[in-house]
Amino acid sequence: MDGEWAGAVGTVADVAVLLVVAAIGFLFRSISSHSERIAKLEATAEAVDVLDEVKDVHKRVDSVAQAVNNQAGQLIQINRTLGNIHKALIRPPE
């Protein structure tokens, strides 16, 4: 009976080892999957940071464009004023 008992214990031990190996394999696959997901999330976070920087640059470019448009409008008005002064000076005396 001891031989049968030893064989049964050996079989149970073998099954336990196989279960532990399977569990370890599952954990490694799970960790690998989580590592891939974390890498994707980190890449997305970096992309978000880039998007924020692009938004900041866009705001700055918009403010420069507004300033240039303002100066262009002022130059147009100066040109009109100088044209009126020029017409007044060239006009023949009455």
DSSP file (Angstrom, degrees, kcal/mol; ACC not computed):
  #  RESIDUE AA STRUCTURE BP1 BP2  ACC     N-H-->O    O-->H-N    N-H-->O    O-->H-N    TCO  KAPPA ALPHA  PHI   PSI    X-CA   Y-CA   Z-CA
    1    1 A M     >        0   0    0      0, 0.0     4,-2.6     0, 0.0     5,-0.2   0.000 360.0 360.0 360.0 -32.6    0.0    0.0    0.0
    2    2 A D  H  >  +     0   0    0      1,-0.2     4,-2.6     2,-0.2     5,-0.2   0.877 360.0  52.8 -63.3 -35.4    2.9    2.3    0.7
    3    3 A G  H  > S+     0   0    0      2,-0.2     4,-2.1     1,-0.2    -1,-0.2   0.899 110.4  46.8 -65.6 -40.5    4.0    2.0   -2.9
    4    4 A E  H  > S+     0   0    0      2,-0.2     4,-2.5     1,-0.2    -2,-0.2   0.911 112.9  49.8 -66.3 -41.6    0.6    2.9   -4.2
    5    5 A W  H  X S+     0   0    0     -4,-2.6     4,-2.7     1,-0.2    -2,-0.2   0.911 110.5  49.6 -63.1 -42.9    0.4    5.8   -1.8
    6    6 A A  H  X S+     0   0    0     -4,-2.6     4,-2.5     1,-0.2    -1,-0.2   0.888 111.0  50.3 -64.0 -39.1    3.9    7.0   -2.9
    7    7 A G  H  X S+     0   0    0     -4,-2.1     4,-2.3     2,-0.2    -2,-0.2   0.901 111.4  48.1 -65.3 -40.5    2.7    6.8   -6.5
    8    8 A A  H  X S+     0   0    0     -4,-2.5     4,-2.7     2,-0.2    -2,-0.2   0.910 112.4  48.3 -65.9 -42.4   -0.4    8.8   -5.8
    9    9 A V  H  X S+     0   0    0     -4,-2.7     4,-2.7     1,-0.2    -2,-0.2   0.906 111.4  51.0 -64.5 -40.3    1.6   11.4   -4.0
   10   10 A G  H  X S+     0   0    0     -4,-2.5     4,-2.5     2,-0.2    -2,-0.2   0.902 111.0  48.2 -62.3 -41.0    4.0   11.6   -6.9
   11   11 A T  H  X S+     0   0    0     -4,-2.3     4,-2.7     2,-0.2    -2,-0.2   0.917 112.2  48.4 -65.7 -43.8    1.2   12.0   -9.3
   12   12 A V  H  X S+     0   0    0     -4,-2.7     4,-2.7     2,-0.2    -2,-0.2   0.907 112.3  49.7 -62.2 -41.3   -0.4   14.7   -7.2
   13   13 A A  H  X S+     0   0    0     -4,-2.7     4,-2.5     2,-0.2    -2,-0.2   0.908 110.7  49.7 -64.5 -41.3    3.0   16.4   -6.9
   14   14 A D  H  X S+     0   0    0     -4,-2.5     4,-2.4     2,-0.2    -2,-0.2   0.920 112.4  47.2 -62.8 -43.3    3.5   16.2  -10.7
   15   15 A V  H  X S+     0   0    0     -4,-2.7     4,-2.6     2,-0.2    -2,-0.2   0.903 111.3  51.7 -64.0 -41.0    0.0   17.7  -11.3
   16   16 A A  H  X S+     0   0    0     -4,-2.7     4,-2.5     2,-0.2    -2,-0.2   0.910 109.8  49.3 -62.5 -41.9    0.8   20.4   -8.7
   17   17 A V  H  X S+     0   0    0     -4,-2.5     4,-2.7     2,-0.2    -2,-0.2   0.922 111.2  49.5 -63.2 -43.4    4.0   21.3  -10.5
   18   18 A L  H  X S+     0   0    0     -4,-2.4     4,-2.6     1,-0.2    -2,-0.2   0.903 111.3  49.4 -62.1 -40.7    2.2   21.4  -13.9
   19   19 A L  H  X S+     0   0    0     -4,-2.6     4,-2.6     2,-0.2    -2,-0.2   0.905 111.6  48.6 -64.5 -40.9   -0.5   23.7  -12.4
   20   20 A V  H  X S+     0   0    0     -4,-2.5     4,-2.7     2,-0.2    -2,-0.2   0.918 112.1  48.9 -64.8 -42.8    2.2   26.0  -10.9
   21   21 A V  H  X S+     0   0    0     -4,-2.7     4,-2.5     2,-0.2    -2,-0.2   0.915 112.5  48.4 -62.7 -42.8    4.0   26.1  -14.3
   22   22 A A  H  X S+     0   0    0     -4,-2.6     4,-2.5     2,-0.2    -2,-0.2   0.912 111.9  49.3 -63.4 -41.9    0.7   26.9  -16.0
   23   23 A A  H  X S+     0   0    0     -4,-2.6     4,-2.6     2,-0.2    -2,-0.2   0.906 110.9  49.7 -64.0 -41.3    0.0   29.6  -13.5
   24   24 A I  H  X S+     0   0    0     -4,-2.7     4,-2.5     2,-0.2    -2,-0.2   0.914 110.7  50.4 -64.2 -41.6    3.5   31.1  -14.0
   25   25 A G  H  X S+     0   0    0     -4,-2.5     4,-2.4     2,-0.2    -2,-0.2   0.918 110.7  49.3 -60.5 -43.5    3.0   31.0  -17.7
   26   26 A F  H  X S+     0   0    0     -4,-2.5     4,-2.7     1,-0.2    -2,-0.2   0.918 110.8  50.2 -61.2 -43.7   -0.4   32.8  -17.4
   27   27 A L  H  X S+     0   0    0     -4,-2.6     4,-3.0     2,-0.2    -2,-0.2   0.906 110.0  50.0 -62.7 -41.7    1.2   35.4  -15.1
   28   28 A F  H  X S+     0   0    0     -4,-2.5     4,-2.6     2,-0.2    -1,-0.2   0.914 112.4  47.0 -63.8 -42.0    4.0   36.0  -17.6
   29   29 A R  H  X S+     0   0    0     -4,-2.4     4,-2.7     2,-0.2    -2,-0.2   0.912 113.4  49.2 -64.4 -40.7    1.5   36.4  -20.4
   30   30 A S  H  X S+     0   0    0     -4,-2.7     4,-2.6     2,-0.2    -2,-0.2   0.917 112.2  47.4 -63.6 -43.9   -0.6   38.7  -18.2
   31   31 A I  H  X S+     0   0    0     -4,-3.0     4,-2.7     2,-0.2    -2,-0.2   0.908 112.2  50.4 -64.0 -41.5    2.5   40.8  -17.3
   32   32 A S  H  X S+     0   0    0     -4,-2.6     4,-2.3     2,-0.2    -2,-0.2   0.919 111.1  48.7 -61.9 -43.6    3.5   41.0  -20.9
   33   33 A S  H  X S+     0   0    0     -4,-2.7     4,-2.3     1,-0.2    -2,-0.2   0.915 112.6  47.8 -62.3 -43.4    0.0   42.1  -21.9
   34   34 A H  H  X S+     0   0    0     -4,-2.6     4,-2.9     2,-0.2    -2,-0.2   0.883 109.1  54.3 -65.6 -37.5    0.0   44.7  -19.2
   35   35 A S  H  X S+     0   0    0     -4,-2.7     4,-2.4     2,-0.2    -2,-0.2   0.916 109.4  47.6 -62.1 -42.6    3.5   45.9  -20.3
   36   36 A E  H  X S+     0   0    0     -4,-2.3     4,-2.3     2,-0.2    -2,-0.2   0.917 113.0  48.4 -64.0 -42.9    2.2   46.4  -23.8
   37   37 A R  H  X S+     0   0    0     -4,-2.3     4,-2.5     2,-0.2    -2,-0.2   0.907 111.7  49.3 -64.0 -41.3   -0.8   48.3  -22.5
   38   38 A I  H  X S+     0   0    0     -4,-2.9     4,-2.7     2,-0.2    -1,-0.2   0.908 109.6  52.0 -64.4 -41.3    1.3   50.5  -20.3
   39   39 A A  H  X S+     0   0    0     -4,-2.4     4,-2.3     1,-0.2    -1,-0.2   0.908 110.7  48.2 -61.2 -41.6    3.6   51.2  -23.2
   40   40 A K  H  X S+     0   0    0     -4,-2.3     4,-2.3     2,-0.2    -2,-0.2   0.911 112.0  49.1 -64.9 -41.7    0.6   52.2  -25.3
   41   41 A L  H  X S+     0   0    0     -4,-2.5     4,-2.5     2,-0.2    -2,-0.2   0.901 110.9  49.9 -64.3 -40.6   -0.7   54.4  -22.5
   42   42 A E  H  X S+     0   0    0     -4,-2.7     4,-2.4     2,-0.2    -1,-0.2   0.907 110.5  50.0 -64.7 -40.9    2.7   56.1  -22.1
   43   43 A A  H  X S+     0   0    0     -4,-2.3     4,-2.2     2,-0.2    -2,-0.2   0.900 111.4  49.1 -63.3 -39.9    2.9   56.7  -25.8
   44   44 A T  H  X S+     0   0    0     -4,-2.3     4,-2.4     2,-0.2    -2,-0.2   0.905 109.7  51.6 -65.0 -41.1   -0.5   58.3  -25.7
   45   45 A A  H  X S+     0   0    0     -4,-2.5     4,-2.1     2,-0.2    -2,-0.2   0.900 109.9  49.3 -62.8 -40.5    0.5   60.4  -22.8
   46   46 A E  H  X S+     0   0    0     -4,-2.4     4,-2.0     2,-0.2    -1,-0.2   0.900 110.1  51.3 -64.8 -39.6    3.5   61.6  -24.7
   47   47 A A  H  X S+     0   0    0     -4,-2.2     4,-2.4     2,-0.2    -2,-0.2   0.889 107.7  52.7 -64.1 -38.7    1.3   62.4  -27.7
   48   48 A V  H  X S+     0   0    0     -4,-2.4     4,-2.4     2,-0.2    -1,-0.2   0.909 107.2  52.1 -62.9 -41.9   -1.0   64.4  -25.4
   49   49 A D  H  X S+     0   0    0     -4,-2.1     4,-2.0     1,-0.2    -1,-0.2   0.907 109.9  49.4 -60.1 -40.9    1.9   66.4  -24.2
   50   50 A V  H  X S+     0   0    0     -4,-2.0     4,-2.6     1,-0.2    -2,-0.2   0.900 108.8  52.8 -64.9 -40.6    2.9   67.1  -27.8
   51   51 A L  H  X S+     0   0    0     -4,-2.4     4,-2.5     2,-0.2    -2,-0.2   0.904 107.9  50.7 -62.6 -40.8   -0.7   68.2  -28.5
   52   52 A D  H  X S+     0   0    0     -4,-2.4     4,-2.1     2,-0.2    -1,-0.2   0.906 111.0  49.0 -62.2 -41.1   -0.6   70.6  -25.6
   53   53 A E  H  X S+     0   0    0     -4,-2.0     4,-2.4     2,-0.2    -2,-0.2   0.901 110.3  50.7 -65.3 -40.0    2.6   72.1  -26.9
   54   54 A V  H  X S+     0   0    0     -4,-2.6     4,-2.7     1,-0.2    -2,-0.2   0.895 108.9  52.4 -64.2 -39.5    1.1   72.4  -30.4
   55   55 A K  H  X S+     0   0    0     -4,-2.5     4,-2.4     2,-0.2    -2,-0.2   0.915 109.3  49.3 -61.7 -42.3   -1.9   74.2  -28.9
   56   56 A D  H  X S+     0   0    0     -4,-2.1     4,-2.1     2,-0.2    -2,-0.2   0.921 112.0  47.7 -62.9 -43.8    0.4   76.6  -27.1
   57   57 A V  H  X S+     0   0    0     -4,-2.4     4,-2.7     1,-0.2    -2,-0.2   0.905 110.4  53.1 -62.9 -41.1    2.3   77.3  -30.4
   58   58 A H  H  X S+     0   0    0     -4,-2.7     4,-2.5     1,-0.2    -2,-0.2   0.909 108.2  50.0 -61.6 -42.5   -1.0   77.7  -32.2
   59   59 A K  H  X S+     0   0    0     -4,-2.4     4,-2.2     2,-0.2    -1,-0.2   0.912 111.7  48.3 -61.7 -42.2   -2.1   80.3  -29.7
   60   60 A R  H  X S+     0   0    0     -4,-2.1     4,-2.2     2,-0.2    -2,-0.2   0.905 111.3  49.4 -66.2 -40.9    1.2   82.2  -30.0
   61   61 A V  H  X S+     0   0    0     -4,-2.7     4,-2.6     1,-0.2    -1,-0.2   0.905 110.3  52.0 -64.5 -40.4    1.0   82.1  -33.8
   62   62 A D  H  X S+     0   0    0     -4,-2.5     4,-2.3     2,-0.2    -2,-0.2   0.909 109.1  49.3 -61.3 -42.1   -2.6   83.4  -33.6
   63   63 A S  H  X S+     0   0    0     -4,-2.2     4,-2.1     2,-0.2    -1,-0.2   0.893 111.7  48.7 -66.4 -37.7   -1.5   86.3  -31.4
   64   64 A V  H  X S+     0   0    0     -4,-2.2     4,-2.5     2,-0.2    -2,-0.2   0.911 110.3  51.9 -65.4 -41.4    1.3   87.2  -33.8
   65   65 A A  H  X S+     0   0    0     -4,-2.6     4,-2.5     1,-0.2    -2,-0.2   0.896 109.3  49.8 -62.3 -40.4   -1.2   87.1  -36.7
   66   66 A Q  H  X S+     0   0    0     -4,-2.3     4,-2.3     2,-0.2    -1,-0.2   0.912 110.8  49.6 -63.9 -41.9   -3.5   89.4  -34.9
   67   67 A A  H  X S+     0   0    0     -4,-2.1     4,-2.4     2,-0.2    -2,-0.2   0.906 111.7  48.5 -63.8 -41.3   -0.7   91.8  -34.2
   68   68 A V  H  X S+     0   0    0     -4,-2.5     4,-2.6     2,-0.2    -2,-0.2   0.913 111.2  50.1 -65.6 -42.5    0.4   91.8  -37.9
   69   69 A N  H  X S+     0   0    0     -4,-2.5     4,-2.4     2,-0.2    -2,-0.2   0.899 110.3  50.9 -62.0 -39.6   -3.2   92.3  -39.0
   70   70 A N  H  X S+     0   0    0     -4,-2.3     4,-2.2     2,-0.2    -2,-0.2   0.928 112.0  46.2 -62.5 -45.7   -3.4   95.3  -36.6
   71   71 A Q  H  X S+     0   0    0     -4,-2.4     4,-2.5     2,-0.2    -2,-0.2   0.879 110.5  53.8 -65.6 -37.2   -0.2   96.8  -38.0
   72   72 A A  H  X S+     0   0    0     -4,-2.6     4,-2.2     2,-0.2    -1,-0.2   0.922 109.1  48.8 -62.7 -43.1   -1.4   96.2  -41.5
   73   73 A G  H  X S+     0   0    0     -4,-2.4     4,-2.1     1,-0.2    -2,-0.2   0.901 111.1  49.9 -62.7 -40.8   -4.6   98.1  -40.8
   74   74 A Q  H  X S+     0   0    0     -4,-2.2     4,-2.5     1,-0.2    -2,-0.2   0.899 109.9  50.8 -64.8 -40.3   -2.6  100.9  -39.2
   75   75 A L  H  X S+     0   0    0     -4,-2.5     4,-2.5     2,-0.2    -2,-0.2   0.879 108.3  52.4 -65.7 -37.2   -0.3  101.1  -42.3
   76   76 A I  H  X S+     0   0    0     -4,-2.2     4,-2.2     2,-0.2    -1,-0.2   0.928 111.3  46.9 -62.2 -44.0   -3.4  101.3  -44.6
   77   77 A Q  H  X S+     0   0    0     -4,-2.1     4,-2.5     2,-0.2    -2,-0.2   0.907 111.5  50.6 -65.3 -41.2   -4.8  104.2  -42.6
   78   78 A I  H  X S+     0   0    0     -4,-2.5     4,-2.8     1,-0.2     5,-0.2   0.909 109.5  51.9 -61.3 -41.7   -1.4  105.9  -42.6
   79   79 A N  H  X S+     0   0    0     -4,-2.5     4,-2.2     2,-0.2    -2,-0.2   0.908 110.5  47.7 -62.2 -42.5   -1.2  105.5  -46.4
   80   80 A R  H  X S+     0   0    0     -4,-2.2     4,-2.4     2,-0.2    -2,-0.2   0.921 112.2  49.5 -63.5 -43.8   -4.7  107.0  -46.8
   81   81 A T  H  X S+     0   0    0     -4,-2.5     4,-2.4     1,-0.2    -2,-0.2   0.930 111.9  47.5 -62.6 -45.4   -3.8  109.9  -44.5
   82   82 A L  H  X S+     0   0    0     -4,-2.8     4,-2.7     1,-0.2    -1,-0.2   0.876 110.0  53.9 -64.0 -36.2   -0.6  110.6  -46.4
   83   83 A G  H  X S+     0   0    0     -4,-2.2     4,-2.4    -5,-0.2    -1,-0.2   0.913 109.6  47.5 -62.7 -41.9   -2.5  110.4  -49.7
   84   84 A N  H  X S+     0   0    0     -4,-2.4     4,-2.2     2,-0.2    -2,-0.2   0.901 112.6  48.8 -65.5 -40.9   -4.9  113.0  -48.5
   85   85 A I  H  X S+     0   0    0     -4,-2.4     4,-2.1     2,-0.2    -2,-0.2   0.918 111.5  50.4 -63.3 -42.6   -2.0  115.3  -47.3
   86   86 A H  H  X S+     0   0    0     -4,-2.7     4,-2.0     1,-0.2    -2,-0.2   0.918 110.5  48.8 -62.5 -44.2   -0.4  114.8  -50.7
   87   87 A K  H  X S+     0   0    0     -4,-2.4     4,-1.6     1,-0.2    -1,-0.2   0.900 111.0  51.1 -61.5 -41.1   -3.6  115.7  -52.5
   88   88 A A  H  < S+     0   0    0     -4,-2.2    -1,-0.2     1,-0.2    -2,-0.2   0.871 112.4  45.8 -66.6 -35.9   -4.0  118.8  -50.4
   89   89 A L  H  < S+     0   0    0     -4,-2.1    -1,-0.2     1,-0.2    -2,-0.2   0.814 115.2  45.7 -77.3 -30.0   -0.5  120.0  -51.0
   90   90 A I  H  < S+     0   0    0     -4,-2.0    -2,-0.2    -5,-0.2    -1,-0.2   0.700  84.6 112.9 -85.6 -19.9   -0.6  119.4  -54.8
   91   91 A R  S  < S-     0   0    0     -4,-1.6     3,-0.1    -5,-0.2    -3,-0.0  -0.239  76.8-110.4 -55.8 134.5   -4.0  121.0  -55.3
   92   92 A P        -     0   0    0      0, 0.0    -1,-0.1     0, 0.0    -2,-0.1  -0.380  38.4 -99.0 -67.2 146.0   -3.7  124.2  -57.3
   93   93 A P              0   0    0      0, 0.0    -3,-0.0     0, 0.0     0, 0.0  -0.331 360.0 360.0 -63.4 146.5   -4.3  127.4  -55.4
   94   94 A E              0   0    0     -3,-0.1    -3,-0.0    -2,-0.0     0, 0.0   0.425 360.0 360.0 -94.7 360.0   -7.8  128.8  -55.8
